[in-house]
Amino acid sequence: MNTGPLHGIRIIDMATMIAAPYGATLLADLGADVTKIEMPGKGDTLRSVGPWKGKEPLRWPGMSRNKKSITLDLRTEEGKEILKKLVVHTDVIIENFRPGTLEKWNLDYDVLKKANPKLIIVSVSGYGKTGPYKEKAGFGTPGSAFSGYTYLQGYPDRPPVSPAFSLLDYVTGVYVAFSTVSALYYQEKNGVDVGQLVELGLYESMFRMMEFLVAEYDQMGVVRERAPGLKGHSSPAGTYETKDGKFVVLVCSTDPTFNRLAKAMDRLDMLEDERYDTNAARLQNDAKVQEVVKEWISQFTQAELQKKLDAFGVPVSPIYSIEDIFNDAQYQARKNIIEVDHPRLGKIKVPNVIPNFSATPGSIRFRAPELGEHNKEILIDLLGLSTEEVNQLEKKGVI
């Protein structure tokens, strides 16, 4: 069985919903042994988030594959002691409690590292552990608005548009995974025997991508307003309708790219015209450029346009629905969608593991867990508790 490049790394995921758990999933996909701690009788709140098929949450199988689940009430003294025993066997804890929660339970980093000095904790909260907003509740959609991202999305004559899915949470999950492997690498590379606390605010992962916004305001006092597409970056760029009523996205971010488009359109004259010969000039005359490109694209069906522009090396793509994705040859060739087992649905399709490693590929080793499915495996086999002790913990509601 492929074990992945993170085989041997033990992680506790005691986060909920999407951002931090998604980071743990990425690590699990690459071989990390991830144990998810959930509240007894309730579980991760993501178990109750749609979309649904009957009573089955359809997001759970993709988000929580390759994880083991144990139930543990960390507010109880017995639960705290079990966590400390688990920490002895753990490299990383990933959590997203509101700042101050673990301190209130006497489970903060200073306490847990006594059980394992090499422990790394990666902590996600809405606004970070410092600053006047540190205690505010944080979720992805408000975080996107706070980051400056939402302000840019939509049309200038209409209200700003929030992302249609939990974009900020997933971006933050990538930062969680990146932070985790960076902290682990530092320990390994430098032979360090102590861990560290890594923390970030949810909004910060999106704000980090806004360097153009920051520099533009700092240097010129410009408040960039919302607009569809890459307004102010490249010309031409945008969404265009084809002859058969379908849509494509085309962007010419560099002058060589536009040169190829001009050749494809048989408009070499534009390359000799000072109004269009550079991206800066085209941005000044964007309305006319867009008019030319829009009219030319409207003469072709989507398939015809794709074939022609591919031949000239111009970056263009059809705007895909999920049905288009399921039917696309590239997705099929890359095996981007894979089928996994489900305890009641039988099989369900989820996104496959990325990226691809030639020597140590990741894999989906097992399905998403049922609530507390691995209680006995972890508590008895790993920690050495007796069956009677586990039964008593269950009766008390600790697990």
C-alpha positions as CSV (number, residue, x, y, z in Angstrom):
1,M,0.0,0.0,0.0
2,N,1.2,3.5,-0.8
3,T,1.9,5.3,2.5
4,G,2.9,8.8,1.3
5,P,5.7,11.2,2.2
6,L,4.2,11.9,5.7
7,H,4.1,8.3,6.8
8,G,5.0,8.1,10.4
9,I,3.8,11.5,11.4
10,R,1.0,11.4,14.0
11,I,-1.5,14.3,14.1
12,I,-4.5,15.0,16.3
13,D,-7.2,16.9,14.5
14,M,-9.5,18.4,17.2
15,A,-10.9,21.1,14.9
16,T,-14.3,21.5,13.5
17,M,-16.0,22.5,10.2
18,I,-13.7,23.2,7.2
19,A,-10.5,25.3,7.4
20,A,-8.4,23.5,10.0
21,P,-9.8,20.0,9.3
22,Y,-9.2,20.5,5.6
23,G,-5.5,21.1,6.4
24,A,-5.5,17.9,8.4
25,T,-7.1,16.0,5.5
26,L,-4.4,17.2,3.1
27,L,-1.8,15.9,5.5
28,A,-3.7,12.6,5.9
29,D,-3.9,12.2,2.2
30,L,-0.1,12.3,2.1
31,G,0.3,9.6,4.7
32,A,0.0,11.2,8.1
33,D,-1.8,9.2,10.8
34,V,-4.6,11.6,11.7
35,T,-6.9,11.0,14.7
36,K,-9.9,13.2,14.9
37,I,-11.3,14.1,18.3
38,E,-15.0,14.7,18.3
39,M,-17.6,15.5,21.0
40,P,-19.4,12.4,22.3
41,G,-22.9,12.1,20.8
42,K,-22.5,15.2,18.6
43,G,-19.3,15.0,16.5
44,D,-17.8,17.6,14.3
45,T,-20.5,20.1,13.3
46,L,-19.5,19.4,9.7
47,R,-21.4,16.2,10.0
48,S,-24.6,18.3,10.0
49,V,-23.7,20.6,7.1
50,G,-25.1,20.0,3.6
51,P,-25.4,19.1,0.8
52,W,-27.4,16.0,1.8
53,K,-28.7,12.9,0.3
54,G,-31.5,11.8,2.6
55,K,-29.8,11.9,6.0
56,E,-26.3,11.6,4.7
57,P,-24.0,14.6,4.6
58,L,-22.2,14.5,1.3
59,R,-19.3,16.8,2.3
60,W,-18.1,14.5,5.1
61,P,-16.7,11.6,2.9
62,G,-14.3,13.9,1.1
63,M,-13.3,16.1,4.0
64,S,-12.7,13.3,6.5
65,R,-11.2,10.4,4.5
66,N,-8.0,8.9,5.9
67,K,-8.9,10.0,9.5
68,K,-9.7,8.0,12.5
69,S,-12.4,9.2,14.9
70,I,-12.5,9.0,18.7
71,T,-15.0,10.8,20.9
72,L,-13.6,12.7,23.9
73,D,-15.1,15.4,26.0
74,L,-12.2,17.7,26.7
75,R,-14.1,19.6,29.3
76,T,-13.9,16.6,31.7
77,E,-10.9,15.8,33.8
78,E,-10.8,12.2,32.4
79,G,-11.0,13.7,28.9
80,K,-8.1,16.0,29.6
81,E,-5.9,13.2,31.0
82,I,-6.6,11.0,27.9
83,L,-5.6,13.9,25.6
84,K,-2.4,14.4,27.5
85,K,-1.7,10.6,27.1
86,L,-2.3,10.9,23.4
87,V,0.0,13.9,23.1
88,V,2.9,11.7,24.2
89,H,2.4,9.8,20.9
90,T,1.6,12.9,18.8
91,D,3.7,15.2,16.6
92,V,1.1,17.8,15.8
93,I,-2.2,19.1,17.1
94,I,-4.5,21.0,14.7
95,E,-7.2,23.1,16.5
96,N,-9.5,26.0,15.8
97,F,-11.1,26.8,19.2
98,R,-11.9,30.4,19.9
99,P,-8.8,32.0,21.6
100,G,-9.0,31.4,25.3
101,T,-10.9,28.2,25.2
102,L,-8.0,25.8,25.6
103,E,-6.6,28.1,28.3
104,K,-10.0,27.9,30.1
105,W,-9.8,24.1,30.0
106,N,-6.2,24.2,31.2
107,L,-5.1,22.6,27.9
108,D,-3.1,25.4,26.4
109,Y,0.2,24.9,24.7
110,D,2.3,25.4,27.8
111,V,0.3,22.6,29.5
112,L,0.4,20.2,26.6
113,K,4.0,20.6,25.8
114,K,4.9,19.3,29.3
115,A,3.6,15.9,28.1
116,N,5.6,16.2,24.9
117,P,8.2,19.0,24.5
118,K,8.4,18.4,20.7
119,L,4.7,19.0,20.2
120,I,3.6,21.4,17.5
121,I,0.2,23.0,17.7
122,V,-1.2,24.7,14.6
123,S,-4.1,27.0,15.7
124,V,-6.6,28.7,13.5
125,S,-9.1,31.3,14.7
126,G,-11.2,33.9,13.1
127,Y,-8.9,36.9,13.8
128,G,-5.9,35.4,15.4
129,K,-4.8,35.2,19.1
130,T,-3.9,38.9,19.4
131,G,-5.6,42.2,18.7
132,P,-8.9,43.7,19.7
133,Y,-10.9,41.2,17.6
134,K,-9.3,38.1,18.9
135,E,-12.4,36.9,20.8
136,K,-14.8,37.5,17.9
137,A,-16.4,34.4,16.3
138,G,-14.9,33.8,12.9
139,F,-16.3,32.0,9.8
140,G,-15.3,31.9,6.2
141,T,-17.8,34.2,4.6
142,P,-17.3,37.1,7.1
143,G,-13.6,36.4,7.0
144,S,-13.6,36.9,3.2
145,A,-15.3,40.2,3.7
146,F,-12.8,41.3,6.3
147,S,-9.9,40.3,4.2
148,G,-10.7,42.7,1.4
149,Y,-11.6,40.0,-1.1
150,T,-15.4,40.4,-1.2
151,Y,-15.1,44.1,-1.8
152,L,-13.5,43.3,-5.2
153,Q,-16.1,40.8,-6.3
154,G,-19.1,41.6,-8.6
155,Y,-20.1,44.5,-10.7
156,P,-19.7,48.2,-9.8
157,D,-23.4,49.0,-10.0
158,R,-24.4,46.1,-7.7
159,P,-23.6,45.0,-4.1
160,P,-20.4,43.0,-3.5
161,V,-20.7,39.2,-4.0
162,S,-19.5,36.7,-1.5
163,P,-17.9,33.5,-2.7
164,A,-20.4,30.8,-3.7
165,F,-18.6,28.2,-1.5
166,S,-16.2,28.2,1.6
167,L,-13.3,29.5,-0.4
168,L,-11.5,31.2,2.5
169,D,-11.7,28.0,4.7
170,Y,-10.1,25.9,2.0
171,V,-7.4,28.4,1.3
172,T,-6.7,28.5,5.0
173,G,-6.5,24.7,5.1
174,V,-3.7,24.8,2.6
175,Y,-1.8,27.2,4.9
176,V,-2.5,24.9,7.8
177,A,-0.9,22.0,5.9
178,F,2.0,24.2,4.8
179,S,2.6,25.5,8.3
180,T,2.6,21.9,9.7
181,V,5.1,20.5,7.3
182,S,7.3,23.6,7.7
183,A,7.4,23.3,11.5
184,L,8.1,19.6,11.2
185,Y,10.9,20.2,8.7
186,Y,12.5,22.8,11.0
187,Q,12.6,20.2,13.8
188,E,14.0,17.5,11.5
189,K,16.5,19.7,9.7
190,N,17.9,21.4,12.7
191,G,17.6,18.5,15.2
192,V,15.4,20.6,17.5
193,D,13.9,18.8,20.4
194,V,11.2,21.4,21.2
195,G,8.0,22.2,19.4
196,Q,6.2,25.5,18.8
197,L,2.8,27.2,18.4
198,V,1.8,28.2,14.9
199,E,-1.2,30.4,14.7
200,L,-3.1,32.4,12.1
201,G,-6.3,34.3,11.7
202,L,-8.8,32.9,9.1
203,Y,-8.9,36.2,7.2
204,E,-5.1,36.4,6.9
205,S,-4.7,33.6,4.4
206,M,-6.8,35.5,1.9
207,F,-5.3,38.9,2.8
208,R,-1.8,37.5,2.1
209,M,-2.8,37.2,-1.6
210,M,-3.7,40.9,-1.8
211,E,-0.1,42.3,-2.3
212,F,-1.3,44.2,-5.4
213,L,-4.1,45.8,-3.4
214,V,-1.8,46.8,-0.5
215,A,1.0,48.3,-2.7
216,E,-1.5,50.1,-4.9
217,Y,-3.2,51.8,-2.0
218,D,0.1,52.5,-0.2
219,Q,1.9,54.1,-3.2
220,M,-1.0,55.8,-5.0
221,G,-3.9,56.0,-2.6
222,V,-6.1,53.9,-4.9
223,V,-9.1,52.1,-3.5
224,R,-9.7,49.4,-6.1
225,E,-13.4,48.9,-6.7
226,R,-15.2,45.7,-7.6
227,A,-15.3,44.5,-11.1
228,P,-15.7,41.2,-12.9
229,G,-12.5,39.5,-14.1
230,L,-9.0,40.8,-14.0
231,K,-9.8,44.5,-14.3
232,G,-6.7,46.6,-14.2
233,H,-4.3,43.6,-14.6
234,S,-4.5,42.5,-18.2
235,S,-6.1,43.3,-21.5
236,P,-7.9,41.5,-23.0
237,A,-9.2,39.4,-20.1
238,G,-12.7,38.3,-19.3
239,T,-15.7,36.1,-20.0
240,Y,-16.9,35.8,-23.6
241,E,-19.9,34.2,-25.2
242,T,-19.4,31.9,-28.2
243,K,-21.6,31.4,-31.2
244,D,-23.4,28.5,-29.6
245,G,-24.4,30.4,-26.5
246,K,-21.6,29.0,-24.3
247,F,-19.0,30.9,-22.3
248,V,-15.2,30.9,-22.1
249,V,-12.6,32.7,-20.1
250,L,-9.7,34.2,-22.0
251,V,-6.8,36.1,-20.5
252,C,-3.7,37.7,-22.1
253,S,-1.5,38.4,-19.0
254,T,1.7,39.0,-21.1
255,D,2.5,40.7,-24.4
256,P,3.7,37.5,-26.0
257,T,0.3,35.9,-25.2
258,F,-1.5,38.8,-26.9
259,N,0.8,38.6,-29.8
260,R,-0.4,35.0,-30.3
261,L,-4.0,36.1,-30.0
262,A,-3.6,38.8,-32.6
263,K,-2.2,36.3,-35.0
264,A,-5.1,33.9,-34.3
265,M,-7.5,36.8,-35.0
266,D,-5.6,37.8,-38.1
267,R,-5.1,41.2,-36.5
268,L,-1.4,41.7,-36.9
269,D,-2.1,45.4,-37.4
270,M,-2.8,45.7,-33.6
271,L,0.8,44.7,-32.9
272,E,2.0,47.8,-34.8
273,D,-0.5,50.1,-33.2
274,E,0.8,52.0,-30.2
275,R,-2.7,51.8,-28.7
276,Y,-2.4,48.0,-28.4
277,D,1.2,46.9,-28.7
278,T,1.8,46.7,-24.9
279,N,-0.4,45.5,-22.0
280,A,-0.1,49.0,-20.4
281,A,-1.4,50.6,-23.7
282,R,-4.2,48.0,-24.0
283,L,-5.4,48.7,-20.5
284,Q,-5.7,52.4,-21.4
285,N,-7.8,51.3,-24.4
286,D,-9.4,48.3,-22.9
287,A,-13.0,49.0,-24.1
288,K,-11.9,48.9,-27.8
289,V,-9.8,45.8,-27.2
290,Q,-12.7,44.0,-25.6
291,E,-15.0,45.0,-28.5
292,V,-12.6,43.5,-31.0
293,V,-12.1,40.3,-29.0
294,K,-15.8,39.9,-28.2
295,E,-16.8,40.2,-31.8
296,W,-14.2,37.8,-33.0
297,I,-15.0,35.1,-30.5
298,S,-18.7,35.3,-31.3
299,Q,-18.0,33.9,-34.7
300,F,-17.0,30.5,-33.3
301,T,-18.6,27.7,-31.3
302,Q,-17.0,26.9,-28.0
303,A,-15.4,23.8,-29.5
304,E,-14.1,25.6,-32.6
305,L,-12.7,28.5,-30.5
306,Q,-10.9,26.1,-28.2
307,K,-9.3,24.2,-31.0
308,K,-8.2,27.4,-32.8
309,L,-6.7,29.1,-29.8
310,D,-5.1,26.0,-28.5
311,A,-3.3,25.8,-31.8
312,F,-1.9,29.3,-31.3
313,G,-1.0,28.8,-27.6
314,V,-3.6,31.3,-26.3
315,P,-4.9,30.5,-22.7
316,V,-8.6,30.0,-23.0
317,S,-11.0,27.6,-21.1
318,P,-14.6,26.7,-21.3
319,I,-16.5,27.6,-18.1
320,Y,-17.3,24.2,-16.7
321,S,-20.2,23.0,-14.6
322,I,-19.6,19.9,-12.4
323,E,-21.3,17.8,-15.1
324,D,-18.7,19.1,-17.6
325,I,-16.0,18.2,-15.2
326,F,-17.3,14.6,-14.8
327,N,-17.3,14.2,-18.6
328,D,-13.9,15.8,-19.3
329,A,-11.1,13.7,-20.7
330,Q,-8.4,15.6,-18.8
331,Y,-10.1,15.0,-15.4
332,Q,-10.4,11.4,-16.4
333,A,-6.8,11.0,-17.5
334,R,-5.5,12.7,-14.3
335,K,-7.9,10.6,-12.2
336,N,-9.0,13.7,-10.4
337,I,-12.2,12.1,-9.2
338,I,-12.1,8.8,-7.4
339,E,-14.7,6.5,-5.9
340,V,-14.5,5.6,-2.2
341,D,-16.5,3.3,0.1
342,H,-19.4,4.7,2.1
343,P,-21.1,2.7,5.0
344,R,-24.6,3.4,3.7
345,L,-24.4,4.9,0.2
346,G,-22.1,2.1,-0.9
347,K,-19.8,4.2,-3.0
348,I,-19.3,8.0,-3.4
349,K,-17.1,10.0,-5.6
350,V,-14.6,12.5,-4.1
351,P,-11.7,14.6,-5.3
352,N,-8.5,12.5,-5.5
353,V,-5.2,13.2,-3.7
354,I,-3.0,16.0,-5.0
355,P,-0.2,16.6,-5.7
356,N,1.4,13.5,-7.3
357,F,4.6,12.2,-5.8
358,S,6.6,9.9,-8.0
359,A,8.3,7.9,-5.2
360,T,5.9,8.3,-2.2
361,P,2.4,8.9,-3.6
362,G,-0.4,9.7,-1.3
363,S,-3.6,7.7,-1.4
364,I,-7.1,7.4,0.1
365,R,-6.3,4.5,2.4
366,F,-9.7,4.3,4.2
367,R,-13.1,6.0,4.2
368,A,-14.3,8.8,6.4
369,P,-15.0,7.5,9.9
370,E,-18.2,7.0,11.8
371,L,-18.4,9.0,15.0
372,G,-16.1,7.3,17.6
373,E,-15.4,4.4,15.3
374,H,-11.8,4.1,16.5
375,N,-12.3,4.6,20.2
376,K,-11.2,1.1,21.2
377,E,-8.3,1.0,18.7
378,I,-6.8,4.2,20.0
379,L,-7.7,4.0,23.7
380,I,-7.0,0.3,24.2
381,D,-4.3,-0.6,21.5
382,L,-2.4,2.7,21.7
383,L,-2.9,4.0,25.2
384,G,-3.3,0.7,26.9
385,L,-6.6,1.3,28.6
386,S,-8.6,-1.8,29.6
387,T,-11.9,-2.7,28.0
388,E,-13.6,-2.0,31.4
389,E,-12.0,1.4,31.6
390,V,-13.2,2.3,28.1
391,N,-16.7,1.1,29.0
392,Q,-16.7,3.2,32.1
393,L,-15.6,6.3,30.2
394,E,-18.5,5.7,27.8
395,K,-21.0,5.4,30.6
396,K,-19.8,8.7,32.0
397,G,-20.1,10.4,28.6
398,V,-16.4,11.1,28.5
399,I,-16.2,9.3,25.2
